[in-house]
Amino acid sequence: AQSVTQLGSHVSVSEGALVLLRCNYSSSVPPYLFWYVQYPNQGLQLLLKYTTGATLVKGINGFEAEFKKSETSFHLTKPSAHMSDAAEYFCAVTQANQAGTALIFGKGTTLSVSS
Amino acid sequence: KAGVTQTPRYLIKTRGQQVTLSCSPISGHRSVSWYQQTPGQGLQFLFEYFSETQRNKGNFPGRFSGRQFSNSRSEMNVSTLELGDSALYLCASSFSGRGVDEQFFGPGTRLTVL
């Protein structure tokens, strides 16, 4: 069975500091990996995804993530945090060969950004 | 293109009642998935419909059901509501329903069971 673990339910950074949100996955087949962001009272918005090919994936709003198969990780980073990045972030996995789109989510990490 | 819409946005029900939530996917999308979001359990997959057929189902009791219409709009129903059913219910649509596809999420329906 697939699973996702997000280390740290809450991360606090200063504006302009590096953002690092950790995600480890478990999958017996090649995974598709996603990072979503959720702002208060809103649905989820896709930041980036990894399917195949280049392991460093660039997304929206300056975020990027690197797929490391040997470490079963897909950590999300941003070089310089903005106040507007404060939100909840979810890592998710789905099976590459599965019909359908059942995303398995991590528990989420709340990012706080202080001035 | 209009995004995924969900109605109603907020609902208050009492234990034992039933509720129906509605989701309109992005035009042209044929796959609709439903998720439950709670503080304790996080985001959990309920089920997915593609071309009016349930293709995938999560680990929820039979009180949770859904359907999809020929225009891809979907409804989910929860019967005999329990306090633990209080949650944000999110609907997501994708074009072909393949695992690699991006899912576009609606704003959710906030259900409160008293």
HADDOCK unambig.tbl for C-alpha pairs under 7 A between the chains (distance, minus, plus):
assign (segid A and resid 32 and name CA) (segid B and resid 100 and name CA) 6.32 0.50 0.50
assign (segid A and resid 42 and name CA) (segid B and resid 107 and name CA) 4.76 0.50 0.50
assign (segid A and resid 43 and name CA) (segid B and resid 105 and name CA) 5.57 0.50 0.50
assign (segid A and resid 43 and name CA) (segid B and resid 106 and name CA) 5.36 0.50 0.50
assign (segid A and resid 43 and name CA) (segid B and resid 107 and name CA) 4.14 0.50 0.50
assign (segid A and resid 43 and name CA) (segid B and resid 108 and name CA) 6.11 0.50 0.50
assign (segid A and resid 44 and name CA) (segid B and resid 105 and name CA) 5.58 0.50 0.50
assign (segid A and resid 45 and name CA) (segid B and resid 105 and name CA) 6.89 0.50 0.50
assign (segid A and resid 51 and name CA) (segid B and resid 100 and name CA) 6.47 0.50 0.50
assign (segid A and resid 94 and name CA) (segid B and resid 99 and name CA) 5.88 0.50 0.50
assign (segid A and resid 95 and name CA) (segid B and resid 99 and name CA) 6.14 0.50 0.50
assign (segid A and resid 96 and name CA) (segid B and resid 99 and name CA) 5.84 0.50 0.50
assign (segid A and resid 96 and name CA) (segid B and resid 100 and name CA) 6.79 0.50 0.50
assign (segid A and resid 98 and name CA) (segid B and resid 99 and name CA) 6.36 0.50 0.50
assign (segid A and resid 99 and name CA) (segid B and resid 98 and name CA) 5.90 0.50 0.50
assign (segid A and resid 99 and name CA) (segid B and resid 99 and name CA) 6.71 0.50 0.50
assign (segid A and resid 100 and name CA) (segid B and resid 55 and name CA) 6.61 0.50 0.50
assign (segid A and resid 100 and name CA) (segid B and resid 56 and name CA) 6.57 0.50 0.50
assign (segid A and resid 100 and name CA) (segid B and resid 97 and name CA) 5.04 0.50 0.50
assign (segid A and resid 100 and name CA) (segid B and resid 98 and name CA) 5.23 0.50 0.50
assign (segid A and resid 100 and name CA) (segid B and resid 99 and name CA) 5.87 0.50 0.50
assign (segid A and resid 101 and name CA) (segid B and resid 97 and name CA) 5.59 0.50 0.50
assign (segid A and resid 101 and name CA) (segid B and resid 98 and name CA) 5.83 0.50 0.50
assign (segid A and resid 101 and name CA) (segid B and resid 99 and name CA) 4.76 0.50 0.50
assign (segid A and resid 102 and name CA) (segid B and resid 45 and name CA) 6.30 0.50 0.50
assign (segid A and resid 103 and name CA) (segid B and resid 45 and name CA) 6.80 0.50 0.50
assign (segid A and resid 105 and name CA) (segid B and resid 43 and name CA) 6.11 0.50 0.50
assign (segid A and resid 107 and name CA) (segid B and resid 42 and name CA) 5.43 0.50 0.50
